[in-house]
Amino acid sequence: MSTKTRSTLKIVSVLLFAMWILMVQSIIIVPALQPYLFWIVVLSFVLLFIAAR
């Protein structure tokens, strides 16, 4: 996996986690994603794990 791909995965992971934090604190509200908050965090950590390999 190239360095550019790893960097992109890390950025996406951080953005997903930041979105999760903002949604939990009700700073932003996306009703369609509300039921999937747990899976957003899981996806974020999986992407970070893949990028770290």
N, C-alpha and C positions, 0 to 999 in steps of 0.2 A: 504494500500500500504506500502510495507516495506521501510526501510531507504535506503537500497541498490538500490532499484528501483528509488526512488526519486533522489538519487545522480546521477544515470546514466542518468536520464532525464535532470537534470540540466547540466551535462557535455555535452550532445548532444546539448542542447539548446545554450550553450556558444560557442561550436564549429561551429554550424550553423551561429550564429551571427558574429563570427570572419571571417568565410568564406565570408559572405555577405560584410563585411567591406573591405576585401582584394579584392573582385571582383569589388566593386564600385570604389576603388582607382586604379584599373587595375594592381594590383601587381600580382594577379593570374588571368588567363583567362580560363574559362571553357565555351566554346561556347554553349554547350547543355543546360547549366543552366542559361544562360544570360536572356532568356525571363521570367524566374521564380524568379527573384530577390525579387520581392515584396512578393511572397508566401513563400520564404525561411525565411524572417523576420517574417511573420505571423506564420509559423510553429514553429519557435523558441520561440516566445512569448506564443503560446498555450502550448507548452511543459513546459515552465517555470511556467505558470499558473497552469497546472495540478500537477506539482511537488510541488508547494507551498501549495496546498490544504491540 
